[in-house]
Amino acid sequence: MDALAYDLKNLTLKAEGSHLTRTQRHRGLQAIARDLRGLGFALPGAASLKPKHVEALVAHWKAARLTPGTLKNRMGWVRWWAQSVRKASVLPRDNASVGIPIREGFKGSKAHTTMGQKMSALPDRMQLALRLQMAFGLRLEESLKFRVGQADHGDHIALQASWCKGGRSREVALTHSRQRALLDEVRTVCGNGAIIPQSKSYIEFRKEVEHATWRAGIHNMHGHRHWYAQWRYRVLTGRPSPAAGGETYERLSRGERARDYRARLQISRELGHNRLHVTDIYLGGRFAAKGRAR
């Protein structure tokens, strides 16, 4: 391990965020360090990052014909690296500036709920994890690490940074009686502990959940977040999203466009993205043409 790889390892280990997020970031940054080394750059440390290094990496990745999604992920790791050493200015303001195309956004509605026989085939704690996804738009990791004693604040839940992707804490409002009933049920089954049983680690229980859901015929748990997003859009705007058959942006009145914007911004925050264009993936594009994320 050279000086740069060692420095990046220390940065990721000291950073906030879930174990999975830090592990993925560490692996990504170590691969980037190897790319730089292969390109002939011997950086003495993470703080030595310069624009020429970013330009060389992007050119190398494009030559390797990586997909736009992979390019975006790698640039995300580089941005985190630059921000961590207070050198964010060495990167372009957005990916388009270095010729990374915008990924296709909406490719059809993925929203769905899991009920009935499939749900009842799962143990109680696993059922609660999936129901938390549908009720609050949680990722699987967030629902497994959820502790009702810490999260329940009466009119909203507060997700801790260590539960969330990227270490970004957030709040989600309680707007329906079924959400309250679910939190009460979680407290009854789990007390103030996590959905994960005390006898198991997060990784162990997550693998059990993935195996059990697959056997039950539940093959896309992320669709629960899509369902939540579309439900919230209808609540906030009074009409279905484009993904659920609603009108696209160009067909809306001025007032409806304003409500669309506010709803998407709110939903983006509740899902833990804080980027408006990401809502196109969940709700359908704001524009009819190709449904691109904007």
Backbone as CSV, one residue per row, in Angstrom:
resi,resn,N_x,N_y,N_z,CA_x,CA_y,CA_z,C_x,C_y,C_z
1,MET,0.843,-1.188,0.000,0.000,0.000,0.000,0.884,1.246,0.000
2,ASP,0.729,2.116,-1.030,1.557,3.313,-1.102,0.991,4.417,-0.211
3,ALA,1.656,5.578,-0.213,1.286,6.668,0.691,-0.132,7.161,0.440
4,LEU,-0.509,7.283,-0.842,-1.860,7.762,-1.164,-2.907,6.769,-0.681
5,ALA,-2.709,5.487,-0.987,-3.678,4.471,-0.574,-3.836,4.443,0.950
6,TYR,-2.739,4.594,1.658,-2.770,4.601,3.125,-3.547,5.817,3.631
7,ASP,-3.308,6.968,3.014,-3.994,8.196,3.409,-5.495,8.084,3.165
8,LEU,-5.874,7.556,2.016,-7.292,7.403,1.689,-7.969,6.405,2.627
9,LYS,-7.247,5.362,2.995,-7.791,4.388,3.939,-8.118,5.058,5.270
10,ASN,-7.212,5.888,5.775,-7.450,6.584,7.038,-8.621,7.551,6.942
11,LEU,-8.752,8.221,5.804,-9.869,9.153,5.620,-11.203,8.420,5.711
12,THR,-11.306,7.284,5.033,-12.576,6.565,5.016,-12.895,5.939,6.364
13,LEU,-11.886,5.468,7.067,-12.132,4.848,8.373,-12.614,5.849,9.404
14,LYS,-12.152,7.105,9.293,-12.514,8.140,10.266,-13.825,8.835,9.920
15,ALA,-14.330,8.625,8.712,-15.528,9.339,8.262,-16.785,8.787,8.921
16,GLU,-17.828,9.621,8.962,-19.123,9.180,9.463,-19.812,8.352,8.392
17,GLY,-20.847,7.649,8.787,-21.608,6.859,7.839,-21.687,5.405,8.247
18,SER,-22.541,4.667,7.556,-22.727,3.264,7.877,-21.497,2.452,7.482
19,HIS,-21.425,1.258,8.044,-20.303,0.368,7.723,-20.274,0.056,6.236
20,LEU,-21.453,-0.203,5.652,-21.519,-0.540,4.230,-21.048,0.623,3.371
21,THR,-21.495,1.840,3.691,-21.090,3.017,2.916,-19.587,3.217,2.978
22,ARG,-19.023,3.115,4.186,-17.571,3.320,4.327,-16.781,2.233,3.607
23,THR,-17.290,1.007,3.639,-16.608,-0.090,2.955,-16.604,0.120,1.445
24,GLN,-17.760,0.492,0.897,-17.850,0.725,-0.543,-16.974,1.898,-0.963
25,ARG,-16.988,2.957,-0.154,-16.169,4.131,-0.479,-14.680,3.773,-0.417
26,HIS,-14.301,2.994,0.596,-12.907,2.597,0.732,-12.450,1.790,-0.486
27,ARG,-13.249,0.833,-0.895,-12.887,0.015,-2.053,-12.786,0.863,-3.317
28,GLY,-13.739,1.796,-3.475,-13.714,2.655,-4.652,-12.488,3.540,-4.699
29,LEU,-12.141,4.129,-3.564,-10.989,5.021,-3.525,-9.676,4.260,-3.682
30,GLN,-9.620,3.049,-3.175,-8.404,2.248,-3.368,-8.217,1.903,-4.843
31,ALA,-9.324,1.632,-5.542,-9.241,1.369,-6.979,-8.788,2.614,-7.733
32,ILE,-9.254,3.779,-7.289,-8.844,5.033,-7.923,-7.365,5.298,-7.680
33,ALA,-6.896,4.989,-6.470,-5.468,5.150,-6.177,-4.629,4.252,-7.082
34,ARG,-5.112,3.043,-7.343,-4.381,2.147,-8.242,-4.375,2.679,-9.671
35,ASP,-5.512,3.270,-10.085,-5.572,3.871,-11.423,-4.549,4.997,-11.557
36,LEU,-4.466,5.837,-10.536,-3.509,6.946,-10.586,-2.075,6.429,-10.640
37,ARG,-1.815,5.416,-9.867,-0.482,4.835,-9.866,-0.154,4.257,-11.249
38,GLY,-1.126,3.603,-11.854,-0.927,3.048,-13.175,-0.750,4.099,-14.252
39,LEU,-1.305,5.301,-13.999,-1.159,6.406,-14.952,0.135,7.184,-14.744
40,GLY,0.932,6.751,-13.765,2.231,7.377,-13.550,2.269,8.469,-12.507
41,PHE,1.188,8.587,-11.712,1.146,9.612,-10.666,1.468,8.983,-9.316
42,ALA,2.451,9.530,-8.635,2.823,9.055,-7.300,2.517,10.157,-6.296
43,LEU,1.268,10.245,-5.884,0.862,11.298,-4.958,1.376,10.976,-3.558
44,PRO,1.969,11.951,-2.874,2.487,11.710,-1.522,1.406,11.638,-0.451
45,GLY,0.171,12.012,-0.819,-0.916,11.975,0.144,-2.210,12.444,-0.490
46,ALA,-3.314,12.283,0.234,-4.630,12.640,-0.305,-4.744,14.128,-0.606
47,ALA,-4.067,14.967,0.172,-4.158,16.415,-0.009,-3.435,16.902,-1.258
48,SER,-2.763,16.004,-1.966,-2.001,16.380,-3.167,-2.848,16.314,-4.441
49,LEU,-4.122,16.030,-4.303,-5.004,15.933,-5.468,-5.046,17.255,-6.231
50,LYS,-4.907,17.182,-7.565,-4.910,18.371,-8.420,-5.817,18.131,-9.628
51,PRO,-6.212,19.216,-10.321,-7.071,19.062,-11.504,-6.513,18.091,-12.534
52,LYS,-5.195,18.085,-12.721,-4.607,17.198,-13.738,-4.844,15.725,-13.403
53,HIS,-4.916,15.419,-12.105,-5.165,14.035,-11.707,-6.609,13.639,-12.055
54,VAL,-7.540,14.552,-11.798,-8.946,14.284,-12.119,-9.122,14.134,-13.623
55,GLU,-8.502,15.032,-14.382,-8.600,14.969,-15.844,-8.039,13.655,-16.377
56,ALA,-6.912,13.219,-15.819,-6.308,11.959,-16.263,-7.199,10.769,-15.944
57,LEU,-7.822,10.788,-14.761,-8.717,9.701,-14.373,-9.921,9.617,-15.305
58,VAL,-10.555,10.760,-15.558,-11.740,10.775,-16.416,-11.387,10.277,-17.819
59,ALA,-10.270,10.746,-18.373,-9.837,10.305,-19.703,-9.590,8.798,-19.724
60,HIS,-8.979,8.295,-18.655,-8.693,6.856,-18.549,-9.987,6.057,-18.483
61,TRP,-10.945,6.509,-17.697,-12.207,5.791,-17.554,-13.028,5.823,-18.843
62,LYS,-12.994,6.961,-19.534,-13.715,7.040,-20.805,-13.097,6.099,-21.837
63,ALA,-11.768,6.042,-21.859,-11.079,5.150,-22.798,-11.440,3.693,-22.526
64,ALA,-11.732,3.393,-21.259,-12.125,2.031,-20.886,-13.604,1.760,-21.172
65,ARG,-14.297,2.777,-21.699,-15.713,2.682,-22.075,-16.609,2.292,-20.898
66,LEU,-16.357,2.901,-19.747,-17.222,2.667,-18.586,-18.580,3.307,-18.827
67,THR,-19.603,2.755,-18.241,-20.952,3.287,-18.419,-21.101,4.627,-17.695
68,PRO,-22.074,5.460,-18.109,-22.309,6.730,-17.408,-22.552,6.539,-15.922
69,GLY,-23.261,5.457,-15.550,-23.519,5.210,-14.137,-22.252,4.938,-13.355
70,THR,-21.351,4.141,-13.933,-20.078,3.843,-13.270,-19.220,5.094,-13.174
71,LEU,-19.188,5.890,-14.236,-18.441,7.152,-14.213,-18.969,8.072,-13.120
72,LYS,-20.280,8.150,-13.007,-20.898,9.008,-11.992,-20.511,8.544,-10.590
73,ASN,-20.541,7.227,-10.359,-20.181,6.705,-9.045,-18.727,7.022,-8.698
74,ARG,-17.835,6.851,-9.667,-16.416,7.100,-9.402,-16.154,8.584,-9.151
75,MET,-16.842,9.429,-9.905,-16.688,10.867,-9.666,-17.240,11.248,-8.297
76,GLY,-18.257,10.532,-7.842,-18.789,10.779,-6.505,-17.760,10.486,-5.437
77,TRP,-16.996,9.417,-5.618,-15.935,9.085,-4.659,-14.815,10.134,-4.701
78,VAL,-14.474,10.582,-5.919,-13.427,11.601,-6.040,-13.888,12.904,-5.384
79,ARG,-15.158,13.262,-5.564,-15.680,14.487,-4.930,-15.610,14.379,-3.414
80,TRP,-15.966,13.218,-2.878,-15.895,13.031,-1.426,-14.457,13.191,-0.966
81,TRP,-13.525,12.601,-1.692,-12.105,12.716,-1.382,-11.683,14.180,-1.370
82,ALA,-12.022,14.920,-2.427,-11.623,16.331,-2.526,-12.224,17.155,-1.394
83,GLN,-13.481,16.909,-1.070,-14.131,17.664,0.010,-13.505,17.334,1.361
84,SER,-13.098,16.081,1.533,-12.512,15.659,2.809,-11.174,16.325,3.094
85,VAL,-10.452,16.694,2.030,-9.147,17.347,2.218,-9.226,18.837,1.866
86,ARG,-10.478,19.348,1.806,-10.739,20.770,1.556,-10.141,21.254,0.233
87,LYS,-10.334,20.411,-0.780,-9.841,20.780,-2.105,-10.935,20.563,-3.153
88,ALA,-12.167,20.878,-2.779,-13.289,20.676,-3.690,-13.128,21.470,-4.984
89,SER,-12.372,22.554,-4.939,-12.222,23.421,-6.112,-11.425,22.762,-7.242
90,VAL,-10.749,21.650,-6.966,-9.969,21.018,-8.029,-10.866,20.249,-8.999
91,LEU,-12.140,20.049,-8.636,-13.060,19.321,-9.495,-13.996,20.276,-10.227
92,PRO,-14.494,19.878,-11.391,-15.492,20.693,-12.097,-16.775,20.745,-11.282
93,ARG,-17.595,21.742,-11.537,-18.816,21.924,-10.750,-19.809,20.785,-10.958
94,ASP,-19.815,20.202,-12.154,-20.721,19.078,-12.406,-20.077,18.109,-13.384
95,ASN,-20.652,16.921,-13.484,-20.091,15.884,-14.336,-20.169,16.232,-15.816
96,ALA,-21.184,17.012,-16.189,-21.326,17.388,-17.596,-20.126,18.191,-18.075
97,SER,-19.468,18.909,-17.165,-18.311,19.730,-17.527,-17.141,18.892,-18.033
98,VAL,-17.103,17.619,-17.656,-16.021,16.749,-18.124,-16.555,15.692,-19.093
99,GLY,-17.731,15.976,-19.652,-18.262,15.112,-20.696,-18.884,13.819,-20.240
100,ILE,-19.299,13.757,-18.964,-19.979,12.551,-18.483,-21.472,12.739,-18.716
101,PRO,-22.095,11.924,-19.558,-23.507,12.131,-19.893,-24.427,11.856,-18.721
102,ILE,-25.572,12.493,-18.742,-26.593,12.273,-17.726,-27.227,10.913,-17.979
103,ARG,-27.360,10.142,-16.929,-27.978,8.828,-17.077,-29.461,8.974,-17.372
104,GLU,-29.977,7.994,-18.107,-31.418,7.949,-18.299,-32.086,7.844,-16.938
105,GLY,-33.148,8.626,-16.763,-33.831,8.609,-15.487,-34.945,7.577,-15.454
106,PHE,-36.154,8.010,-15.680,-37.308,7.149,-15.534,-37.390,6.129,-16.667
107,LYS,-37.488,4.853,-16.316,-37.613,3.788,-17.306,-38.820,2.907,-16.985
108,GLY,-39.848,3.524,-16.478,-41.039,2.781,-16.099,-41.166,2.699,-14.588
109,SER,-42.389,2.679,-14.125,-42.633,2.672,-12.691,-42.182,1.361,-12.056
110,LYS,-41.408,1.475,-10.976,-40.956,0.302,-10.228,-41.665,0.202,-8.883
111,ALA,-42.632,1.074,-8.661,-43.308,1.119,-7.365,-44.171,-0.109,-7.145
112,HIS,-44.065,-0.676,-5.971,-44.952,-1.768,-5.609,-44.935,-1.951,-4.099
113,THR,-45.965,-2.580,-3.607,-46.025,-2.957,-2.197,-45.895,-4.472,-2.101
114,THR,-45.581,-4.942,-0.909,-45.531,-6.390,-0.664,-46.503,-6.699,0.466
115,MET,-47.502,-7.479,0.169,-48.518,-7.812,1.163,-48.857,-9.302,1.064
116,GLY,-49.863,-9.690,1.793,-50.440,-11.011,1.665,-49.499,-12.157,1.944
117,GLN,-49.585,-13.185,1.089,-48.865,-14.433,1.309,-47.356,-14.229,1.331
118,LYS,-46.846,-13.378,0.443,-45.400,-13.152,0.394,-44.905,-12.528,1.696
119,MET,-45.641,-11.562,2.209,-45.235,-10.911,3.445,-45.351,-11.875,4.624
120,SER,-46.410,-12.614,4.681,-46.632,-13.508,5.824,-45.629,-14.662,5.863
121,ALA,-44.906,-14.889,4.746,-43.895,-15.950,4.725,-42.626,-15.541,5.466
122,LEU,-42.525,-14.277,5.837,-41.320,-13.765,6.494,-41.489,-13.727,8.015
123,PRO,-40.405,-13.855,8.773,-40.465,-13.664,10.232,-40.896,-12.239,10.573
124,ASP,-41.374,-12.041,11.805,-41.949,-10.752,12.206,-41.010,-9.573,11.966
125,ARG,-39.750,-9.685,12.372,-38.841,-8.558,12.248,-38.572,-8.195,10.776
126,MET,-38.515,-9.205,9.938,-38.320,-8.923,8.520,-39.547,-8.236,7.927
127,GLN,-40.725,-8.664,8.353,-41.942,-7.997,7.901,-41.927,-6.525,8.305
128,LEU,-41.516,-6.266,9.541,-41.469,-4.878,10.011,-40.494,-4.043,9.189
129,ALA,-39.358,-4.628,8.825,-38.369,-3.899,8.026,-38.955,-3.494,6.684
130,LEU,-39.656,-4.403,6.016,-40.257,-4.092,4.726,-41.386,-3.081,4.860
131,ARG,-42.139,-3.187,5.938,-43.238,-2.233,6.147,-42.705,-0.839,6.452
132,LEU,-41.561,-0.746,7.125,-40.932,0.558,7.349,-40.492,1.178,6.026
133,GLN,-40.031,0.353,5.100,-39.670,0.861,3.779,-40.869,1.494,3.100
134,MET,-41.996,0.807,3.144,-43.191,1.312,2.472,-43.792,2.519,3.184
135,ALA,-43.727,2.524,4.499,-44.364,3.592,5.269,-43.559,4.875,5.302
136,PHE,-42.218,4.766,5.215,-41.372,5.956,5.353,-40.326,6.111,4.248
137,GLY,-40.345,5.230,3.245,-39.396,5.355,2.152,-37.970,5.022,2.530
138,LEU,-37.782,4.113,3.484,-36.433,3.796,3.956,-35.715,2.822,3.027
139,ARG,-34.408,2.949,2.966,-33.579,1.930,2.333,-33.567,0.707,3.248
140,LEU,-33.143,-0.439,2.700,-33.136,-1.657,3.512,-32.229,-1.501,4.725
141,GLU,-31.028,-0.962,4.538,-30.109,-0.793,5.666,-30.733,0.074,6.752
142,GLU,-31.409,1.143,6.344,-32.026,2.060,7.308,-33.142,1.370,8.080
143,SER,-33.916,0.543,7.398,-35.023,-0.130,8.091,-34.508,-1.199,9.052
144,LEU,-33.400,-1.863,8.698,-32.863,-2.881,9.594,-32.231,-2.265,10.838
145,LYS,-31.582,-1.114,10.688,-30.916,-0.466,11.816,-31.860,0.442,12.613
146,PHE,-33.088,0.573,12.146,-34.060,1.480,12.758,-34.302,1.131,14.222
147,ARG,-34.212,2.142,15.077,-34.511,2.008,16.503,-35.621,2.995,16.845
148,VAL,-36.777,2.480,17.133,-37.937,3.355,17.323,-37.747,4.295,18.507
149,GLY,-37.026,3.843,19.552,-36.819,4.706,20.721,-36.033,5.958,20.386
150,GLN,-35.102,5.857,19.437,-34.321,7.017,19.019,-35.021,7.805,17.923
151,ALA,-35.752,7.102,17.066,-36.292,7.742,15.868,-37.615,8.460,16.079
152,ASP,-38.447,7.937,16.964,-39.818,8.456,17.089,-39.848,9.781,17.844
153,HIS,-40.216,10.849,17.132,-40.330,12.177,17.736,-41.756,12.703,17.669
154,GLY,-42.700,11.803,17.655,-44.098,12.206,17.684,-44.653,12.509,16.310
155,ASP,-44.311,13.668,15.762,-44.846,14.045,14.453,-43.885,13.739,13.312
156,HIS,-42.732,13.148,13.626,-41.780,12.765,12.590,-40.812,11.716,13.145
157,ILE,-40.130,11.033,12.242,-39.042,10.163,12.661,-37.723,10.818,12.263
158,ALA,-36.710,10.642,13.090,-35.379,11.185,12.826,-34.425,10.016,12.624
159,LEU,-33.904,9.891,11.427,-32.976,8.804,11.103,-31.557,9.228,11.435
160,GLN,-30.860,8.409,12.202,-29.506,8.725,12.620,-28.530,8.589,11.449
161,ALA,-27.473,9.395,11.487,-26.490,9.382,10.398,-25.890,7.998,10.184
162,SER,-25.659,7.269,11.270,-25.015,5.952,11.157,-25.911,4.912,10.500
163,TRP,-27.214,5.206,10.366,-28.116,4.283,9.704,-28.186,4.538,8.202
164,CYS,-27.795,5.738,7.791,-28.133,6.225,6.458,-26.971,6.201,5.476
165,LYS,-27.295,6.091,4.215,-26.315,6.117,3.142,-25.574,7.444,3.153
166,GLY,-24.250,7.376,3.075,-23.452,8.590,3.050,-23.369,9.298,4.386
167,GLY,-23.914,8.685,5.453,-23.871,9.325,6.765,-24.694,10.593,6.845
168,ARG,-25.779,10.663,6.042,-26.614,11.864,6.010,-27.898,11.614,6.800
169,SER,-27.988,12.178,7.982,-29.199,12.026,8.792,-30.350,12.771,8.109
170,ARG,-31.579,12.385,8.434,-32.725,13.095,7.857,-33.977,12.838,8.695
171,GLU,-35.023,13.587,8.392,-36.301,13.435,9.075,-37.397,13.134,8.060
172,VAL,-38.363,12.344,8.483,-39.513,12.021,7.649,-40.764,12.250,8.484
173,ALA,-41.693,13.017,7.951,-42.901,13.388,8.695,-43.855,12.208,8.847
174,LEU,-44.588,12.182,9.961,-45.702,11.261,10.142,-46.958,11.987,9.690
175,THR,-47.606,11.470,8.680,-48.786,12.148,8.133,-50.002,11.237,8.085
176,HIS,-49.838,9.989,8.531,-50.947,9.034,8.433,-50.995,8.177,9.692
177,SER,-52.206,7.828,10.097,-52.384,7.035,11.323,-51.718,5.659,11.213
178,ARG,-51.595,5.130,9.994,-50.973,3.818,9.826,-49.473,3.883,10.128
179,GLN,-48.873,5.027,9.898,-47.459,5.180,10.247,-47.287,5.109,11.759
180,ARG,-48.151,5.781,12.476,-48.099,5.745,13.938,-48.337,4.326,14.443
181,ALA,-49.313,3.632,13.869,-49.615,2.268,14.301,-48.414,1.352,14.062
182,LEU,-47.720,1.559,12.948,-46.549,0.737,12.649,-45.440,0.980,13.663
183,LEU,-45.190,2.236,14.019,-44.154,2.536,15.011,-44.484,1.890,16.349
184,ASP,-45.753,1.905,16.712,-46.168,1.273,17.965,-45.930,-0.239,17.900
185,GLU,-46.173,-0.823,16.731,-45.951,-2.266,16.568,-44.461,-2.593,16.634
186,VAL,-43.633,-1.748,16.033,-42.186,-1.950,16.092,-41.718,-1.917,17.541
187,ARG,-42.259,-0.982,18.319,-41.867,-0.871,19.731,-42.287,-2.118,20.515
188,THR,-43.435,-2.654,20.195,-43.919,-3.853,20.880,-43.013,-5.056,20.607
189,VAL,-42.592,-5.204,19.354,-41.784,-6.365,18.961,-40.320,-6.197,19.333
190,CYS,-39.778,-4.989,19.137,-38.326,-4.773,19.276,-37.928,-3.935,20.478
191,GLY,-38.914,-3.423,21.221,-38.579,-2.510,22.306,-37.914,-1.273,21.731
192,ASN,-36.864,-0.824,22.346,-36.120,0.321,21.820,-34.872,-0.108,21.051
193,GLY,-34.757,-1.415,20.810,-33.625,-1.920,20.048,-33.878,-1.847,18.555
194,ALA,-32.879,-2.248,17.783,-32.978,-2.240,16.333,-33.846,-3.396,15.856
195,ILE,-34.253,-3.322,14.583,-34.953,-4.444,13.973,-34.038,-5.667,13.963
196,ILE,-32.745,-5.441,13.821,-31.765,-6.533,13.854,-31.803,-7.185,15.238
197,PRO,-31.953,-8.503,15.319,-31.936,-9.164,16.632,-30.595,-8.947,17.335
198,GLN,-30.607,-8.908,18.647,-29.379,-8.660,19.414,-28.311,-9.718,19.175
199,SER,-28.719,-10.914,18.824,-27.769,-12.010,18.648,-27.062,-11.992,17.291
200,LYS,-27.438,-11.044,16.415,-26.889,-11.031,15.067,-26.267,-9.688,14.724
201,SER,-25.284,-9.720,13.816,-24.707,-8.484,13.291,-25.563,-7.999,12.129
202,TYR,-25.337,-6.760,11.724,-26.080,-6.203,10.588,-25.873,-7.051,9.340
203,ILE,-24.627,-7.399,9.038,-24.327,-8.159,7.827,-25.012,-9.522,7.860
204,GLU,-24.964,-10.187,9.005,-25.589,-11.508,9.135,-27.095,-11.431,8.887
205,PHE,-27.729,-10.444,9.520,-29.180,-10.355,9.403,-29.587,-9.893,8.005
206,ARG,-28.820,-8.981,7.416,-29.153,-8.530,6.060,-29.126,-9.710,5.084
207,LYS,-28.121,-10.562,5.206,-28.047,-11.740,4.321,-29.253,-12.645,4.536
208,GLU,-29.672,-12.796,5.797,-30.847,-13.614,6.082,-32.098,-13.017,5.438
209,VAL,-32.213,-11.676,5.520,-33.357,-11.001,4.914,-33.356,-11.189,3.403
210,GLU,-32.208,-11.014,2.779,-32.116,-11.148,1.327,-32.470,-12.559,0.876
211,HIS,-32.002,-13.573,1.617,-32.316,-14.954,1.266,-33.804,-15.256,1.492
212,ALA,-34.330,-14.788,2.618,-35.727,-15.075,2.955,-36.694,-14.390,1.985
213,THR,-36.408,-13.148,1.637,-37.298,-12.429,0.705,-37.251,-13.058,-0.681
214,TRP,-36.065,-13.485,-1.098,-35.959,-14.123,-2.411,-36.782,-15.413,-2.453
215,ARG,-36.676,-16.190,-1.390,-37.448,-17.445,-1.331,-38.949,-17.171,-1.344
216,ALA,-39.333,-16.027,-0.763,-40.758,-15.678,-0.702,-41.258,-15.043,-1.994
217,GLY,-40.353,-14.847,-2.953,-40.759,-14.245,-4.220,-40.721,-12.732,-4.226
218,ILE,-40.013,-12.144,-3.251,-39.874,-10.682,-3.164,-38.503,-10.335,-3.731
219,HIS,-38.468,-9.837,-4.949,-37.204,-9.686,-5.655,-36.777,-8.231,-5.870
220,ASN,-37.543,-7.276,-5.414,-37.161,-5.877,-5.591,-37.676,-5.043,-4.430
221,MET,-36.984,-5.132,-3.304,-37.413,-4.377,-2.123,-37.292,-2.875,-2.330
222,HIS,-36.401,-2.436,-3.235,-36.247,-1.001,-3.470,-37.525,-0.394,-4.054
223,GLY,-38.360,-1.248,-4.640,-39.635,-0.760,-5.163,-40.537,-0.193,-4.089
224,HIS,-40.290,-0.558,-2.821,-41.074,0.004,-1.720,-40.810,1.501,-1.571
225,ARG,-39.557,1.923,-1.793,-39.229,3.359,-1.753,-39.913,4.095,-2.897
226,HIS,-39.984,3.454,-4.047,-40.687,4.050,-5.185,-42.172,4.244,-4.842
227,TRP,-42.740,3.224,-4.204,-44.154,3.322,-3.833,-44.371,4.475,-2.861
228,TYR,-43.495,4.583,-1.869,-43.619,5.681,-0.897,-43.543,7.030,-1.604
229,ALA,-42.585,7.181,-2.513,-42.411,8.460,-3.214,-43.668,8.831,-3.986
230,GLN,-44.267,7.859,-4.661,-45.469,8.149,-5.442,-46.668,8.440,-4.534
231,TRP,-46.740,7.734,-3.417,-47.814,8.022,-2.457,-47.676,9.431,-1.902
232,ARG,-46.453,9.839,-1.517,-46.224,11.177,-0.974,-46.527,12.261,-1.999
233,TYR,-46.199,11.989,-3.259,-46.481,12.975,-4.303,-47.985,13.231,-4.393
234,ARG,-48.751,12.156,-4.342,-50.211,12.324,-4.413,-50.726,13.094,-3.198
235,VAL,-50.172,12.806,-2.021,-50.588,13.515,-0.809,-50.253,15.002,-0.908
236,LEU,-49.060,15.311,-1.383,-48.587,16.694,-1.412,-49.188,17.536,-2.537
237,THR,-49.555,16.892,-3.649,-50.060,17.652,-4.798,-51.536,17.431,-5.085
238,GLY,-52.088,16.347,-4.552,-53.487,16.048,-4.816,-53.721,15.329,-6.134
239,ARG,-52.675,14.858,-6.796,-52.819,14.152,-8.071,-51.689,13.146,-8.224
240,PRO,-51.841,12.170,-9.118,-50.788,11.166,-9.297,-49.564,11.741,-9.994
241,SER,-48.429,11.131,-9.749,-47.192,11.532,-10.422,-47.210,11.033,-11.861
242,PRO,-46.331,11.562,-12.720,-46.250,11.039,-14.092,-46.033,9.534,-14.134
243,ALA,-45.248,8.990,-13.193,-44.991,7.545,-13.165,-46.255,6.743,-12.907
244,ALA,-47.211,7.360,-12.213,-48.460,6.679,-11.878,-49.589,7.081,-12.822
245,GLY,-49.238,7.679,-13.966,-50.241,8.047,-14.957,-50.660,9.502,-14.923
246,GLY,-50.030,10.321,-14.078,-50.376,11.732,-13.997,-49.784,12.552,-15.139
247,GLU,-50.152,13.814,-15.198,-49.700,14.704,-16.266,-48.225,15.052,-16.102
248,THR,-47.532,15.216,-17.229,-46.155,15.686,-17.199,-46.135,17.206,-17.071
249,TYR,-44.948,17.736,-16.798,-44.771,19.136,-16.426,-45.389,20.103,-17.421
250,GLU,-45.200,19.858,-18.724,-45.648,20.839,-19.715,-47.166,20.953,-19.796
251,ARG,-47.875,19.989,-19.211,-49.340,20.025,-19.231,-49.928,20.640,-17.952
252,LEU,-49.073,21.017,-17.020,-49.556,21.557,-15.747,-49.761,23.067,-15.829
253,SER,-50.674,23.548,-14.985,-50.859,24.998,-14.869,-49.708,25.590,-14.073
254,ARG,-49.646,26.899,-14.011,-48.562,27.554,-13.267,-48.586,27.148,-11.793
255,GLY,-49.777,27.119,-11.199,-49.887,26.734,-9.794,-49.517,25.282,-9.576
256,GLU,-49.913,24.405,-10.503,-49.587,22.990,-10.387,-48.083,22.761,-10.526
257,ARG,-47.447,23.560,-11.381,-45.990,23.430,-11.525,-45.276,23.803,-10.225
258,ALA,-45.779,24.822,-9.558,-45.182,25.231,-8.288,-45.344,24.124,-7.249
259,ARG,-46.530,23.497,-7.202,-46.756,22.400,-6.259,-45.900,21.192,-6.622
260,ASP,-45.742,20.933,-7.905,-44.884,19.836,-8.358,-43.457,20.039,-7.862
261,TYR,-42.953,21.252,-8.016,-41.576,21.547,-7.599,-41.411,21.354,-6.091
262,ARG,-42.346,21.922,-5.310,-42.239,21.815,-3.850,-42.353,20.361,-3.402
263,ALA,-43.251,19.599,-4.025,-43.428,18.194,-3.648,-42.173,17.384,-3.947
264,ARG,-41.591,17.601,-5.123,-40.390,16.856,-5.488,-39.226,17.192,-4.554
265,LEU,-39.116,18.452,-4.198,-38.048,18.849,-3.289,-38.234,18.192,-1.929
266,GLN,-39.470,18.177,-1.429,-39.757,17.559,-0.143,-39.493,16.050,-0.184
267,ILE,-39.937,15.395,-1.231,-39.752,13.950,-1.361,-38.275,13.609,-1.481
268,SER,-37.534,14.421,-2.223,-36.091,14.198,-2.343,-35.420,14.228,-0.977
269,ARG,-35.817,15.170,-0.134,-35.249,15.259,1.214,-35.645,14.042,2.045
270,GLU,-36.901,13.629,1.952,-37.371,12.505,2.754,-36.710,11.190,2.333
271,LEU,-36.321,11.084,1.072,-35.650,9.885,0.592,-34.145,9.913,0.855
272,GLY,-33.636,11.082,1.289,-32.222,11.185,1.617,-31.333,11.514,0.446
273,HIS,-31.899,12.157,-0.591,-31.103,12.519,-1.763,-30.742,14.004,-1.789
274,ASN,-31.724,14.869,-1.500,-31.507,16.322,-1.532,-31.115,16.826,-2.919
275,ARG,-31.458,16.055,-3.951,-31.225,16.494,-5.328,-32.534,16.316,-6.092
276,LEU,-33.031,17.407,-6.662,-34.346,17.386,-7.287,-34.417,16.407,-8.446
277,HIS,-33.364,16.330,-9.268,-33.447,15.499,-10.480,-33.581,14.017,-10.160
278,VAL,-33.173,13.598,-8.968,-33.279,12.183,-8.613,-34.737,11.748,-8.530
279,THR,-35.640,12.689,-8.249,-37.053,12.321,-8.129,-37.636,11.840,-9.449
280,ASP,-36.997,12.171,-10.582,-37.481,11.678,-11.868,-37.481,10.150,-11.900
281,ILE,-36.508,9.544,-11.231,-36.399,8.088,-11.222,-37.579,7.469,-10.471
282,TYR,-38.047,8.138,-9.428,-39.133,7.628,-8.600,-40.518,8.052,-9.088
283,LEU,-40.610,9.271,-9.594,-41.914,9.856,-9.904,-42.199,9.969,-11.388
284,GLY,-41.186,9.726,-12.220,-41.328,9.989,-13.641,-40.757,11.354,-13.947
285,GLY,-40.268,11.516,-15.164,-39.631,12.772,-15.552,-40.583,13.939,-15.525
286,ARG,-40.036,15.097,-15.291,-40.854,16.315,-15.305,-41.253,16.677,-16.729
287,PHE,-40.541,16.126,-17.712,-40.820,16.403,-19.106,-41.054,15.095,-19.842
288,ALA,-41.848,15.147,-20.873,-42.212,13.940,-21.598,-41.054,13.367,-22.389
289,ALA,-40.206,14.212,-22.952,-39.149,13.754,-23.856,-38.144,12.877,-23.135
290,LYS,-38.188,11.590,-23.435,-37.251,10.589,-22.929,-37.262,10.442,-21.415
291,GLY,-37.977,11.289,-20.679,-38.032,11.169,-19.228,-36.697,11.297,-18.566
292,ARG,-35.804,12.174,-19.086,-34.475,12.297,-18.520,-34.507,12.961,-17.154
293,ALA,-33.594,12.538,-16.275,-33.424,13.206,-14.988,-32.879,14.583,-15.231
294,ARG,-33.475,15.594,-14.584,-33.050,16.993,-14.804,-32.781,17.663,-13.472
